[in-house]
Amino acid sequence: PNANTSLDVNEMDDAFVEYGPMVNSGQFDGIAGEKAIKEVNQYAEQHGFGRVKVNYRLKDWSISRQRYWGCPIPIIHCDKCGLQPVPESELPVLLPDIEDYHPKGRSPLADVPDFINTTCPKCGGKATRDPDTMDTFVCSSWYYLRYLDPRNDSKPFESEKVNRWLPIDLYIGGISHATAHLIYFRFFHKFLQDIGVLDTPEPATRLVNHGMVLDSNGEVMSKSKGNSVSPIAVMNKHGVDVSRLAMFFAAPTEKEVMWSDDFIIGVQKFVTNKLLGLVSNYRGTKPNLQQIFKFETLSSYEKEIYVKLNQTIKRVSEDFPRLQFNTSIAALMELVKEYEPDSINNDELNDFLIIKIAQLLSPLAPHLAEEMWSECSFSGSVFLSDWPIYDSDAVVGNIVSIAVQINGKLRDTVDVSADATQEQVEDIAMKSTKVQKYTDGFDIVKRIYIKGKILNFVVKGKK
């Protein structure tokens, strides 16, 4: 459609999402696109409904800092020639080694004569270097590119190397960077793409802003406020893995965390009273970690815990890509809580469950998982093992017993997931020797399935 097109909204099958002519809009009918926007704005302004205005909120970025730590500003001050850039052949300008880093009303570098005093690259006369350093955000705006080519002595990075890896799959940072680092991060990248150095239009394909850590008064922890808690002190007191689990469990990744030593206690009890004791129940079968257990070989409790294990594998596997670590830990806690080793007669299932817990735990509590893996006599690192894959027949609902009939007569019962499909139930039933006795050599003319209750095969005469 365009401005000259007659458009009947009653004949439209779908919403028109491009610029098109306005309809049912009085004097603006038939006007399309940017012209319509302009005329509507003019009408609103002329009739006192407001005025057209563009708000610019982005301000100039002052990158100079009066401190030692940072990249020296590569500018030379000459009384005769004015400001002169440091020749490219002399880049980068390196920080000098000094003993006193504290500013005294000016940059610390101003008090280092060997650094400050230089010659003008244009006239060769006496000159001075700029004493300021750049805002550290300047360096962090392109650090990810240098990581991909860190030993390059001739240029910041090689385009071919970085383009092979970019864009970043997942970029994580605090929400406080939304109006600072992330703006510069994208600006630098887009500029480098514009001049042909980079191929991708965006530096990252996915951004996740994690929640901030708050103190007991609800204030964001920061060094400047003096209300931060040293992670080293927490780890020395509770251990690295417990500290990690507590932080992950406290709240969803994107939510704020109200810090308190109290919420570590629950996690510590879980680790001490539950997780650490799991390996003592290992029976030494060293099971095949890719195997699937058949329901008909398991007791009632074994079926329940096997289903719970597979539900946990599925949940954790789906939660990790979403960075929902708190729900992953909750799922593992539920599984461990329901684990009753004395109720498991199948030694391989028992050991299979313990090892799978160690694998699921490894990204969350790596040291504990490695210890469990080793105690169960598996060589190498748990991180070199294949990630658990759930049994699709044992992830949904509870186990139910289905009566299998042949021409209306009960011939066997099979245990399946409560939400198993008819095809899955039939497949399990046909593996029963009792059912095969009445179906082999016969034509199955009809299959009748009442979900969760009965499966009836109607058969007739021998082939």
ABEGO torsion letter per residue (X at the ends): XBAABBBBAAABABBBABBBBBBGAEAABGBBEAAAAAAAAAAAAAAGAEBBBBBBABBBBBABBBBABEBBBBBBBBAAAEBBBBBAAAOBBBBBBBABABBBGBBAAAABAAAABBBBAAAGBBBBBBABBBBAAAAAAAAAAAAABAABAABABBAAAAAAAOBBABBBBBAAAAABAAAAAAAAAAAAAAAGABABABABABBBBBBBBBBAAGBBBBAAAGABBBAAAAAAAAEAAAAAAAAAAABBAABBBBBBAAAAAAAAAAAAAAAAAAAAABAGAGBBAABBBBAAABBAAAAAAAAAAAAAAAAAAAAAAAGBAAAAAAAAAAAAAABBAAABABAAAAAAAAAAAAAAAAAABAAAAAAAAAAAGBBEBAAABBBBBBBAAAABEBBBBBBBBBGGBBABBBBBBAABBAAAAAAAAAABAAAAAAABGBBBABBBBBBGABBBBBBBBBX
